[in-house]
Every structure is written in structure tokens, then in C-alpha cells.
Amino acid sequence: MEIKEINRKLFSERFKKCRIENNYTQEKIAEELGAKRGTVASWEAGGYRIPELSKIYKAADVFDVSVDYLVGRTDDPSPMPIWKRDKKPTDIELEKFLNKTNIHFDGAPLTDEDKEDLLTYLKVKWERESKKKKKGGGK
């Protein structure tokens, strides 16, 4: 994905909103992104400064929103579904997905063993879908 133009003001507003909604202090998100607190404050101060692209990608992952949402290309904060990404999902992303969906089996929450089984299945499913896409058969 290439980002040609970033709506700086919208980025600063959305970054701050996401930081607060995710209960991050400026210090904590700066540490997470490998920046200084003052730098984060400048990102949030009205769009004069924006982070480098790698930090925008990392922030989107941390906040669980799409990069397009952060930079103002869409109003939909939903990240790209795991199945459509070119990059293999991490165990953490898959665990977040399971926790967010709050899956139950026969009315009972999943056990840790059930979650492990589902994580294994999701990894295999992603691999299969990825191979289909490469062959031109995926959607």
C-alpha cells in the first residue's frame, strides 16, 4: 500500500482518540512505538508532525485499526481482515481475534485447549487461503 497524502489534522485527532480509547498514556505509546513522549505530543498537537510510515503501521496494529483510518483515507476503523492480508497473522493477532469474537461452544466459553486448537486451525486456514490467492483462485 502506498500512502501519497496524509490528512495531518485528521491523523493527529484519530491517533489521540485511539490512544485514549486504548488507555495508553503518551509515555506508554511512545515506548511501544520507539519514540519519545514529546514526539507523540507533537503528533497529537494539530498535525504539524507525523510519524514515519513504519510507526504508523505499528500504531495501527497496537490500536487494532486500519492504517487507512489513521491517515484519513477512510472513516472505517476496522483493520483489514486477517484472511486478506499478505502477511501471515501473528499468534497475538489470532488470540486478539479469538478474544474479540467471544466464541462459545455449546453455551460454554472455550477452554485454553480449545483456543489452542482454534489457533492451529486458523493458521492452517490462512496458509491455504494464501496459497489459493497466489495461484489466482482466491477472492
DSSP file (Angstrom, degrees, kcal/mol; ACC not computed):
  #  RESIDUE AA STRUCTURE BP1 BP2  ACC     N-H-->O    O-->H-N    N-H-->O    O-->H-N    TCO  KAPPA ALPHA  PHI   PSI    X-CA   Y-CA   Z-CA
    1    1 A M              0   0    0      0, 0.0     2,-0.5     0, 0.0     0, 0.0   0.000 360.0 360.0 360.0 133.9    0.0    0.0    0.0
    2    2 A E        -     0   0    0      0, 0.0     2,-0.7     0, 0.0     0, 0.0  -0.933 360.0-156.2-111.1 131.4    1.3    3.4   -0.9
    3    3 A I        +     0   0    0     -2,-0.5     3,-0.1     1,-0.2    50,-0.1  -0.919  16.3 172.9-107.9 112.9    0.2    6.5    1.0
    4    4 A K        +     0   0    0     -2,-0.7     2,-0.4     1,-0.3    -1,-0.2   0.866  67.6  18.3 -88.3 -38.6    0.5    9.6   -1.1
    5    5 A E        -     0   0    0      2,-0.0     2,-0.5    66,-0.0    -1,-0.3  -0.996  64.1-157.8-139.7 131.7   -1.1   12.2    1.1
    6    6 A I        -     0   0    0     -2,-0.4     2,-1.4    -3,-0.1    66,-0.1  -0.928  22.0-131.7-110.7 129.5   -1.9   12.1    4.8
    7    7 A N     >  -     0   0    0     64,-1.8     4,-2.9    -2,-0.5     5,-0.2  -0.671  27.4-167.2 -75.4  96.3   -4.6   14.3    6.2
    8    8 A R  H  > S+     0   0    0     -2,-1.4     4,-2.5     1,-0.2    -1,-0.2   0.872  80.6  48.8 -59.9 -42.7   -2.3   15.5    9.1
    9    9 A K  H  > S+     0   0    0      2,-0.2     4,-2.1     1,-0.2    -1,-0.2   0.937 114.2  45.7 -65.2 -45.4   -5.1   17.1   11.1
   10   10 A L  H  > S+     0   0    0      1,-0.2     4,-2.9     2,-0.2     5,-0.3   0.902 111.3  53.9 -64.2 -40.7   -7.3   14.0   10.9
   11   11 A F  H  X S+     0   0    0     -4,-2.9     4,-3.1    60,-0.2     5,-0.3   0.948 108.7  48.3 -57.5 -48.6   -4.3   11.8   11.7
   12   12 A S  H  X S+     0   0    0     -4,-2.5     4,-2.0     1,-0.2    -1,-0.2   0.900 114.0  46.6 -61.7 -40.6   -3.5   13.8   14.9
   13   13 A E  H  X S+     0   0    0     -4,-2.1     4,-2.4     2,-0.2    -1,-0.2   0.931 116.5  43.3 -65.5 -46.0   -7.1   13.6   16.0
   14   14 A R  H  X S+     0   0    0     -4,-2.9     4,-2.9    56,-0.2     5,-0.2   0.890 111.8  53.2 -70.6 -38.7   -7.5    9.9   15.3
   15   15 A F  H  X S+     0   0    0     -4,-3.1     4,-2.6    -5,-0.3    -1,-0.2   0.950 112.9  44.3 -59.3 -48.2   -4.2    9.0   16.8
   16   16 A K  H  X S+     0   0    0     -4,-2.0     4,-2.5    -5,-0.3     5,-0.2   0.920 113.4  50.8 -63.4 -44.1   -5.0   10.8   20.0
   17   17 A K  H  X S+     0   0    0     -4,-2.4     4,-2.8     1,-0.2    -1,-0.2   0.930 112.8  45.9 -59.4 -46.7   -8.6    9.3   20.1
   18   18 A C  H  X S+     0   0    0     -4,-2.9     4,-1.8     2,-0.2    -1,-0.2   0.903 111.1  52.9 -64.0 -41.4   -7.2    5.8   19.6
   19   19 A R  H  <>S+     0   0    0     -4,-2.6     5,-2.8    -5,-0.2    -2,-0.2   0.937 113.7  42.4 -59.2 -47.1   -4.5    6.3   22.2
   20   20 A I  H ><5S+     0   0    0     -4,-2.5     3,-1.8     1,-0.2    -2,-0.2   0.919 112.4  52.7 -67.9 -44.4   -7.1    7.4   24.8
   21   21 A E  H 3<5S+     0   0    0     -4,-2.8    -1,-0.2     1,-0.3    -2,-0.2   0.802 110.8  48.7 -61.9 -28.5   -9.6    4.7   23.9
   22   22 A N  T 3<5S-     0   0    0     -4,-1.8    -1,-0.3    -5,-0.2    -2,-0.2   0.278 115.9-116.8 -95.2  10.3   -6.9    2.1   24.3
   23   23 A N  T < 5 +     0   0    0     -3,-1.8     2,-0.4     1,-0.2    -3,-0.2   0.852  62.6 148.9  59.0  39.4   -5.9    3.5   27.7
   24   24 A Y      < -     0   0    0     -5,-2.8    -1,-0.2    -6,-0.2     2,-0.2  -0.860  38.9-143.9-101.1 136.9   -2.4    4.5   26.6
   25   25 A T     >  -     0   0    0     -2,-0.4     4,-2.4     1,-0.1     5,-0.3  -0.500  32.7-107.2 -81.9 166.6   -0.6    7.4   28.1
   26   26 A Q  H  > S+     0   0    0      1,-0.2     4,-2.0     2,-0.2     5,-0.2   0.893 123.1  52.4 -61.1 -37.0    1.7    9.4   25.7
   27   27 A E  H  > S+     0   0    0      2,-0.2     4,-2.2     1,-0.2    -1,-0.2   0.926 110.1  46.7 -63.7 -44.9    4.6    7.8   27.6
   28   28 A K  H  > S+     0   0    0      2,-0.2     4,-2.3     1,-0.2    -2,-0.2   0.913 114.3  45.2 -67.7 -43.5    3.4    4.3   27.1
   29   29 A I  H  X S+     0   0    0     -4,-2.4     4,-2.1     2,-0.2    -1,-0.2   0.870 111.2  54.6 -69.7 -33.5    2.5    4.6   23.4
   30   30 A A  H  X>S+     0   0    0     -4,-2.0     5,-3.1    -5,-0.3     4,-0.9   0.932 110.0  46.8 -61.7 -44.3    5.8    6.4   22.8
   31   31 A E  H ><5S+     0   0    0     -4,-2.2     3,-0.6     1,-0.2    -2,-0.2   0.912 111.7  51.1 -62.0 -43.0    7.6    3.4   24.4
   32   32 A E  H 3<5S+     0   0    0     -4,-2.3    -1,-0.2     1,-0.2    -2,-0.2   0.849 116.8  39.7 -62.9 -35.9    5.5    1.0   22.3
   33   33 A L  H 3<5S-     0   0    0     -4,-2.1    -1,-0.2    -5,-0.1    -2,-0.2   0.456 113.4-112.3 -96.0  -2.0    6.4    2.8   19.1
   34   34 A G  T <<5S+     0   0    0     -4,-0.9     2,-0.2    -3,-0.6    -3,-0.2   0.907  78.2 114.7  72.5  41.3   10.0    3.5   19.8
   35   35 A A      < -     0   0    0     -5,-3.1     2,-0.3    -6,-0.1    -1,-0.2  -0.727  67.8 -97.2-130.5 179.2    9.5    7.3   20.1
   36   36 A K     >  -     0   0    0     -2,-0.2     4,-2.0     1,-0.1     3,-0.4  -0.717  30.0-118.6 -99.0 154.2    9.8   10.0   22.8
   37   37 A R  H  > S+     0   0    0     -2,-0.3     4,-2.5     1,-0.2     5,-0.2   0.896 115.7  54.0 -58.1 -41.7    6.8   11.3   24.7
   38   38 A G  H  > S+     0   0    0      1,-0.2     4,-1.8     2,-0.2    -1,-0.2   0.839 106.1  52.8 -62.5 -33.3    7.4   14.8   23.3
   39   39 A T  H  > S+     0   0    0     -3,-0.4     4,-1.8     2,-0.2    -1,-0.2   0.922 108.9  48.6 -67.3 -44.1    7.3   13.4   19.8
   40   40 A V  H  X S+     0   0    0     -4,-2.0     4,-1.7     1,-0.2    -2,-0.2   0.921 109.4  53.6 -60.6 -43.6    4.0   11.7   20.4
   41   41 A A  H  X S+     0   0    0     -4,-2.5     4,-0.5     1,-0.2    -1,-0.2   0.887 107.6  50.8 -58.6 -39.2    2.7   15.0   21.9
   42   42 A S  H >< S+     0   0    0     -4,-1.8     7,-0.8     1,-0.2     3,-0.6   0.844 106.1  54.9 -69.5 -32.1    3.7   16.8   18.7
   43   43 A W  H 3< S+     0   0    0     -4,-1.8     4,-0.5     1,-0.2     3,-0.4   0.859 113.2  43.1 -64.2 -34.0    1.9   14.2   16.6
   44   44 A E  H 3< S+     0   0    0     -4,-1.7    -1,-0.2     1,-0.2    -2,-0.2   0.490  91.8  89.2 -89.3  -4.0   -1.3   15.0   18.6
   45   45 A A  S << S-     0   0    0     -3,-0.6    -1,-0.2    -4,-0.5    -2,-0.1   0.173 118.3 -62.0 -87.8  19.5   -0.8   18.7   18.5
   46   46 A G  S    S-     0   0    0     -3,-0.4    -2,-0.1   -38,-0.2    -1,-0.1   0.575  84.2 -70.0 115.7  10.2   -2.7   19.5   15.3
   47   47 A G  S    S+     0   0    0     -4,-0.5   -38,-0.1    -5,-0.4   -39,-0.1   0.646  88.1 127.0  90.4  14.8   -0.8   17.8   12.6
   48   48 A Y  S    S+     0   0    0     -6,-0.4     2,-0.4     1,-0.2    -5,-0.1   0.887  81.5  28.1 -70.7 -36.0    2.4   19.7   12.3
   49   49 A R        -     0   0    0     -7,-0.8    -2,-0.2   -41,-0.1    -1,-0.2  -0.945  67.9-173.4-124.0 146.4    4.4   16.5   12.6
   50   50 A I        -     0   0    0     -2,-0.4     3,-0.1    -3,-0.1   -42,-0.0  -0.956  29.8-104.7-131.6 154.7    3.5   12.9   11.7
   51   51 A P        -     0   0    0      0, 0.0     5,-0.0     0, 0.0     2,-0.0  -0.266  43.6 -89.6 -73.5 164.1    5.4    9.7   12.4
   52   52 A E    >>  -     0   0    0      1,-0.1     4,-1.6     4,-0.0     3,-1.0  -0.340  46.6-101.9 -66.7 159.0    7.3    7.8    9.8
   53   53 A L  H 3> S+     0   0    0      1,-0.3     4,-2.5     2,-0.2     5,-0.2   0.838 120.0  58.3 -56.3 -39.9    5.3    5.2    8.0
   54   54 A S  H 3> S+     0   0    0      1,-0.2     4,-1.9     2,-0.2    -1,-0.3   0.862 107.5  48.4 -61.5 -33.9    6.7    2.2   10.0
   55   55 A K  H <> S+     0   0    0     -3,-1.0     4,-2.6     2,-0.2    -1,-0.2   0.823 108.3  54.1 -75.0 -31.5    5.4    3.9   13.2
   56   56 A I  H  X S+     0   0    0     -4,-1.6     4,-2.5     2,-0.2    -2,-0.2   0.928 109.7  48.0 -65.6 -44.1    2.0    4.5   11.6
   57   57 A Y  H  X S+     0   0    0     -4,-2.5     4,-2.0     2,-0.2    -2,-0.2   0.930 113.1  47.9 -59.8 -45.6    1.8    0.8   10.7
   58   58 A K  H  X S+     0   0    0     -4,-1.9     4,-2.7     1,-0.2    -2,-0.2   0.908 110.7  51.1 -62.8 -43.2    2.8   -0.2   14.3
   59   59 A A  H  X S+     0   0    0     -4,-2.6     4,-2.9     1,-0.2     5,-0.2   0.910 108.0  52.7 -61.5 -42.8    0.3    2.3   15.8
   60   60 A A  H  X>S+     0   0    0     -4,-2.5     5,-2.2     1,-0.2     4,-0.9   0.907 111.5  46.7 -59.9 -41.4   -2.5    0.8   13.7
   61   61 A D  H  <5S+     0   0    0     -4,-2.0     3,-0.3     3,-0.2    -2,-0.2   0.931 113.5  47.8 -64.6 -45.5   -1.6   -2.7   14.9
   62   62 A V  H  <5S+     0   0    0     -4,-2.7    -2,-0.2     1,-0.2    -1,-0.2   0.905 118.4  40.1 -62.8 -42.1   -1.4   -1.6   18.5
   63   63 A F  H  <5S-     0   0    0     -4,-2.9    -1,-0.2    -5,-0.2    -2,-0.2   0.561 107.0-127.4 -84.4  -8.7   -4.7    0.3   18.3
   64   64 A D  T  <5 +     0   0    0     -4,-0.9     2,-0.3    -3,-0.3    -3,-0.2   0.923  68.9 118.8  59.3  47.8   -6.3   -2.5   16.2
   65   65 A V      < -     0   0    0     -5,-2.2    -1,-0.2    13,-0.2    13,-0.2  -0.843  69.6 -91.5-130.0 169.5   -7.4   -0.1   13.5
   66   66 A S     >  -     0   0    0     11,-1.4     4,-1.8    -2,-0.3     5,-0.1  -0.525  23.8-128.6 -81.8 152.3   -6.6    0.2    9.8
   67   67 A V  H  > S+     0   0    0      1,-0.2     4,-2.4     2,-0.2     6,-0.2   0.902 111.5  59.6 -61.3 -41.5   -3.8    2.4    8.6
   68   68 A D  H  4>S+     0   0    0      1,-0.2     5,-2.5     2,-0.2     6,-1.1   0.868 104.0  50.7 -57.0 -37.4   -6.2    3.9    6.1
   69   69 A Y  H >45S+     0   0    0      4,-0.2     3,-1.1     3,-0.2    -1,-0.2   0.946 109.7  49.3 -65.1 -48.2   -8.4    5.0    9.1
   70   70 A L  H 3<5S+     0   0    0     -4,-1.8   -55,-0.2     1,-0.2   -56,-0.2   0.884 114.2  44.4 -60.0 -39.7   -5.4    6.6   10.9
   71   71 A V  T 3<5S-     0   0    0     -4,-2.4   -64,-1.8    -5,-0.1    -1,-0.2   0.428 117.7-107.9 -91.0   2.7   -4.2    8.6    7.9
   72   72 A G  T < 5S+     0   0    0     -3,-1.1    -3,-0.2    -4,-0.5    -4,-0.1   0.645  83.9 120.5  88.6  15.2   -7.7    9.8    6.9
   73   73 A R  S   <S+     0   0    0     -5,-2.5     2,-0.3    -6,-0.2    -4,-0.2   0.668  82.3  15.9 -85.6 -15.7   -8.4    7.7    3.8
   74   74 A T        -     0   0    0     -6,-1.1    -2,-0.3    -8,-0.1    -1,-0.2  -0.981  58.5-141.0-149.2 157.8  -11.4    6.0    5.3
   75   75 A D  S    S+     0   0    0     -2,-0.3    -6,-0.1    -3,-0.1    -1,-0.0   0.450  79.9  96.4 -96.8  -2.8  -13.8    6.6    8.2
   76   76 A D        -     0   0    0      1,-0.1   -10,-0.2     2,-0.1    -7,-0.2  -0.789  56.4-166.8 -89.5 113.6  -14.0    2.8    8.9
   77   77 A P        +     0   0    0      0, 0.0   -11,-1.4     0, 0.0    -1,-0.1   0.589  47.0 122.1 -77.1  -7.6  -11.5    2.0   11.6
   78   78 A S        -     0   0    0    -13,-0.2   -13,-0.2     1,-0.1    -9,-0.1  -0.291  62.4-127.7 -60.5 130.3  -11.7   -1.8   11.0
   79   79 A P        -     0   0    0      0, 0.0   -13,-0.2     0, 0.0     3,-0.1  -0.330  39.8 -81.2 -69.7 162.0   -8.4   -3.3   10.3
   80   80 A M        -     0   0    0    -15,-0.1     5,-0.1     1,-0.1   -15,-0.0  -0.417  59.5 -97.5 -61.6 134.7   -8.1   -5.5    7.1
   81   81 A P    >>  -     0   0    0      0, 0.0     3,-1.6     0, 0.0     4,-0.7  -0.218  29.5-117.7 -55.5 145.2   -9.4   -9.0    7.9
   82   82 A I  G >4 S+     0   0    0      1,-0.3     3,-0.9     2,-0.2    -2,-0.1   0.846 112.1  58.8 -51.3 -38.2   -6.7  -11.4    8.7
   83   83 A W  G 34 S+     0   0    0      1,-0.2    -1,-0.3     5,-0.1    -3,-0.0   0.726 103.9  50.1 -70.8 -21.4   -7.6  -13.5    5.7
   84   84 A K  G <4 S+     0   0    0     -3,-1.6    -1,-0.2    55,-0.0    -2,-0.2   0.517  87.4 103.5 -96.4  -4.9   -7.0  -10.7    3.2
   85   85 A R    <<  -     0   0    0     -3,-0.9    -3,-0.0    -4,-0.7     0, 0.0  -0.436  64.2-144.7 -77.1 150.7   -3.5   -9.7    4.4
   86   86 A D  S    S+     0   0    0     -2,-0.1     2,-0.4     2,-0.1    -1,-0.1   0.765  83.6  76.9 -79.9 -27.3   -0.4  -10.7    2.6
   87   87 A K  S    S-     0   0    0      1,-0.1    -2,-0.1     3,-0.0     3,-0.1  -0.688  93.4-110.2 -89.1 134.6    1.5  -11.0    5.9
   88   88 A K        -     0   0    0     -2,-0.4    -2,-0.1     1,-0.1    -1,-0.1  -0.383  39.8-110.2 -61.1 133.6    0.9  -14.1    8.0
   89   89 A P        -     0   0    0      0, 0.0    -1,-0.1     0, 0.0     2,-0.1  -0.377  30.6-124.4 -67.9 144.9   -1.0  -13.2   11.2
   90   90 A T     >  -     0   0    0      1,-0.1     4,-2.3    -3,-0.1     5,-0.2  -0.395  23.1-108.5 -81.5 164.4    0.9  -13.5   14.4
   91   91 A D  H  > S+     0   0    0      1,-0.2     4,-2.6     2,-0.2     5,-0.2   0.883 121.7  54.5 -58.3 -38.2   -0.2  -15.6   17.4
   92   92 A I  H  > S+     0   0    0      2,-0.2     4,-2.7     1,-0.2    -1,-0.2   0.923 107.6  48.7 -63.4 -44.3   -1.1  -12.4   19.2
   93   93 A E  H  > S+     0   0    0      1,-0.2     4,-2.3     2,-0.2    -1,-0.2   0.909 112.9  48.0 -61.8 -41.6   -3.3  -11.2   16.3
   94   94 A L  H  X S+     0   0    0     -4,-2.3     4,-2.4     2,-0.2    -2,-0.2   0.894 111.4  49.8 -67.4 -38.8   -5.1  -14.5   16.2
   95   95 A E  H  X S+     0   0    0     -4,-2.6     4,-2.7     2,-0.2    -2,-0.2   0.910 110.2  50.8 -65.0 -41.6   -5.5  -14.5   20.0
   96   96 A K  H  X S+     0   0    0     -4,-2.7     4,-2.9     1,-0.2     5,-0.2   0.920 109.5  51.9 -59.7 -42.9   -7.0  -11.0   19.8
   97   97 A F  H  X S+     0   0    0     -4,-2.3     4,-2.0     1,-0.2    -2,-0.2   0.929 111.1  46.4 -59.3 -46.8   -9.3  -12.2   17.1
   98   98 A L  H  X>S+     0   0    0     -4,-2.4     4,-1.1     1,-0.2     5,-0.8   0.912 114.7  46.9 -62.9 -42.7  -10.5  -15.1   19.3
   99   99 A N  H  <5S+     0   0    0     -4,-2.7     3,-0.2     1,-0.2    -2,-0.2   0.891 112.0  50.5 -67.1 -38.5  -10.9  -12.9   22.3
  100  100 A K  H  <5S+     0   0    0     -4,-2.9    -1,-0.2     1,-0.2    -2,-0.2   0.870 109.8  49.6 -67.7 -36.6  -12.8  -10.2   20.4
  101  101 A T  H  <5S-     0   0    0     -4,-2.0    -1,-0.2    -5,-0.2    -2,-0.2   0.687  93.3-148.8 -79.2 -17.0  -15.2  -12.7   18.9
  102  102 A N  T  <5 -     0   0    0     -4,-1.1    -3,-0.1    -3,-0.2     2,-0.1   0.921  20.8-160.7  52.2  53.3  -16.0  -14.3   22.3
  103  103 A I      < -     0   0    0     -5,-0.8     7,-1.0     6,-0.0     2,-0.3  -0.411  11.1-171.4 -71.1 137.3  -16.6  -17.7   20.8
  104  104 A H  E     -A  109   0A   0      5,-0.2     2,-0.5    -2,-0.1    -1,-0.0  -0.922  13.8-146.3-123.7 153.1  -18.6  -20.2   22.9
  105  105 A F  E >  S-A  108   0A   0      3,-3.0     3,-1.9    -2,-0.3    -2,-0.0  -0.981  82.6 -16.7-122.5 120.9  -19.2  -23.9   22.3
  106  106 A D  T 3  S-     0   0    0     -2,-0.5    -1,-0.1     1,-0.3     0, 0.0   0.854 129.8 -53.0  54.3  37.5  -22.5  -25.4   23.3
  107  107 A G  T 3  S+     0   0    0      1,-0.2    -1,-0.3    -3,-0.0     0, 0.0   0.361 118.6 104.9  85.2  -5.2  -23.0  -22.3   25.5
  108  108 A A  E <  S-A  105   0A   0     -3,-1.9    -3,-3.0     1,-0.1    -1,-0.2  -0.848  75.4-107.7-111.2 145.1  -19.7  -22.6   27.4
  109  109 A P  E     -A  104   0A   0      0, 0.0    -5,-0.2     0, 0.0     2,-0.1  -0.281  47.8 -91.7 -63.1 155.3  -16.6  -20.4   26.9
  110  110 A L        -     0   0    0     -7,-1.0     2,-0.1     1,-0.1    -6,-0.0  -0.376  36.3-129.7 -68.6 144.7  -13.7  -22.0   25.2
  111  111 A T     >  -     0   0    0     -3,-0.1     4,-2.4     1,-0.1     5,-0.2  -0.410  30.1-103.0 -81.9 168.9  -11.1  -23.7   27.3
  112  112 A D  H  > S+     0   0    0      1,-0.2     4,-2.2     2,-0.2     5,-0.1   0.882 125.7  52.3 -60.1 -37.2   -7.4  -23.0   26.8
  113  113 A E  H  > S+     0   0    0      2,-0.2     4,-2.2     1,-0.2    -1,-0.2   0.905 108.1  50.6 -66.0 -41.2   -7.1  -26.3   24.9
  114  114 A D  H  > S+     0   0    0      1,-0.2     4,-2.5     2,-0.2    -2,-0.2   0.916 110.0  50.7 -60.5 -43.1  -10.0  -25.3   22.6
  115  115 A K  H  X S+     0   0    0     -4,-2.4     4,-2.7     1,-0.2    -2,-0.2   0.902 108.5  51.5 -63.4 -41.1   -8.3  -22.0   21.9
  116  116 A E  H  X S+     0   0    0     -4,-2.2     4,-2.3     2,-0.2    -1,-0.2   0.922 110.1  49.8 -60.2 -43.8   -5.1  -23.7   21.0
  117  117 A D  H  X S+     0   0    0     -4,-2.2     4,-2.4     1,-0.2    -2,-0.2   0.917 112.3  47.4 -61.2 -43.8   -6.9  -26.0   18.6
  118  118 A L  H  X S+     0   0    0     -4,-2.5     4,-3.0     2,-0.2    -2,-0.2   0.895 109.4  53.2 -65.7 -39.6   -8.7  -23.0   17.0
  119  119 A L  H  X S+     0   0    0     -4,-2.7     4,-2.1     2,-0.2    -1,-0.2   0.921 109.7  48.9 -60.4 -43.0   -5.4  -21.1   16.7
  120  120 A T  H  X S+     0   0    0     -4,-2.3     4,-2.2     1,-0.2    -2,-0.2   0.929 112.4  48.3 -61.7 -45.2   -3.8  -24.1   14.9
  121  121 A Y  H  X S+     0   0    0     -4,-2.4     4,-3.0     1,-0.2    -2,-0.2   0.929 109.8  51.7 -60.8 -46.0   -6.8  -24.3   12.6
  122  122 A L  H  X S+     0   0    0     -4,-3.0     4,-2.5     1,-0.2    -1,-0.2   0.879 109.4  50.4 -61.2 -38.1   -6.7  -20.5   11.8
  123  123 A K  H  X S+     0   0    0     -4,-2.1     4,-2.2     2,-0.2    -1,-0.2   0.930 112.9  45.6 -64.4 -44.6   -3.0  -20.7   10.9
  124  124 A V  H  X S+     0   0    0     -4,-2.2     4,-2.4     2,-0.2    -2,-0.2   0.916 112.9  50.9 -64.5 -43.1   -3.7  -23.7    8.6
  125  125 A K  H  X S+     0   0    0     -4,-3.0     4,-2.6     1,-0.2     5,-0.2   0.907 109.1  50.7 -61.1 -43.1   -6.7  -21.9    7.1
  126  126 A W  H  X S+     0   0    0     -4,-2.5     4,-2.7     1,-0.2    -1,-0.2   0.928 109.7  50.9 -61.3 -44.5   -4.6  -18.7    6.5
  127  127 A E  H  X S+     0   0    0     -4,-2.2     4,-2.3     1,-0.2    -2,-0.2   0.920 111.5  47.7 -58.6 -45.2   -1.9  -20.8    4.7
  128  128 A R  H  X S+     0   0    0     -4,-2.4     4,-2.2     1,-0.2    -1,-0.2   0.928 113.3  46.7 -63.2 -45.6   -4.5  -22.5    2.5
  129  129 A E  H  X S+     0   0    0     -4,-2.6     4,-2.4     1,-0.2    -1,-0.2   0.884 111.1  53.1 -64.3 -38.0   -6.1  -19.2    1.6
  130  130 A S  H  X S+     0   0    0     -4,-2.7     4,-2.1    -5,-0.2    -1,-0.2   0.912 109.3  48.3 -63.0 -43.3   -2.7  -17.6    0.9
  131  131 A K  H  X S+     0   0    0     -4,-2.3     4,-1.7     2,-0.2    -2,-0.2   0.895 110.6  51.6 -64.6 -39.8   -1.8  -20.4   -1.5
  132  132 A K  H  X>S+     0   0    0     -4,-2.2     5,-2.6     1,-0.2     6,-0.9   0.917 109.0  50.8 -62.2 -42.9   -5.1  -20.1   -3.3
  133  133 A K  H ><5S+     0   0    0     -4,-2.4     3,-1.0     4,-0.3    -2,-0.2   0.909 108.7  51.4 -61.0 -42.1   -4.5  -16.3   -3.7
  134  134 A K  H 3<5S+     0   0    0     -4,-2.1    -1,-0.2     1,-0.3    -2,-0.2   0.838 109.7  49.6 -65.5 -32.0   -1.1  -16.9   -5.1
  135  135 A K  H 3<5S-     0   0    0     -4,-1.7    -1,-0.3    -5,-0.1    -2,-0.2   0.558 120.3-110.9 -82.1  -7.6   -2.5  -19.4   -7.6
  136  136 A G  T <<5S+     0   0    0     -3,-1.0    -3,-0.2    -4,-0.6    -2,-0.1   0.534  93.4 104.3  92.6   6.2   -5.1  -16.9   -8.6
  137  137 A G      < +     0   0    0     -5,-2.6    -4,-0.3    -6,-0.2    -5,-0.1   0.496  56.2  94.1 -98.9  -4.1   -8.1  -18.8   -7.1
  138  138 A G              0   0    0     -6,-0.9    -8,-0.0    -8,-0.1    -9,-0.0  -0.398 360.0 360.0 -87.7 166.1   -8.6  -16.6   -4.0
  139  139 A K              0   0    0     -2,-0.1    -1,-0.1   -10,-0.0   -55,-0.0   0.422 360.0 360.0 -98.2 360.0  -11.0  -13.8   -3.6
